[in-house]
Amino acid sequence: MIVRKRCPHTGVVNFYFDSEPYLPVGSVSLCGTSAQNSSYTWRSYGDDFDADALTAGRARDARTAERNLLDSLAHLTRVPEAALAI
């Protein structure tokens, strides 16, 4: 399960797995200062397992950015245990 927390100071929304609440696996932040030119940037952290996975992007609204991030993170929950071994 993925938990989201918004920083009250920066407005950045960080996403965490509930099993590791202090290590973010992704974030969504507002970019731009004017209403016409602003967009949201999403970033996925921890995509070392799949080099072809999309790890960042931009969207016009926060809901789309969050959906894109969650789609990107979905493959992390399906990574086989053998791939996680160091």
Phi, psi and omega in degrees: 000140181254133181249141178244141178223133179261131175285124182290341183269320184254339183082359178289136177257118178259148181241137184227152166282142182296338179283342180223082188285357182247001180242102183293144177251357178183167179207158174229130180221154178279134177240136181100154183248338179264152182295329182282328184256003183279149175210175181245135177253133176243145180225137176251127179256140176096024178271033180292341185279336184225101184294336182273354182288145177285127186247350179201161178184178179234151178215157181288330182227161184295322181297317178293319179298317179295319179297318178296319178296314181296325175295320178294323181282343184301326182288339179294330180280349180251010181288129179296151181302326180298328181286339181274346181290139181264000000 
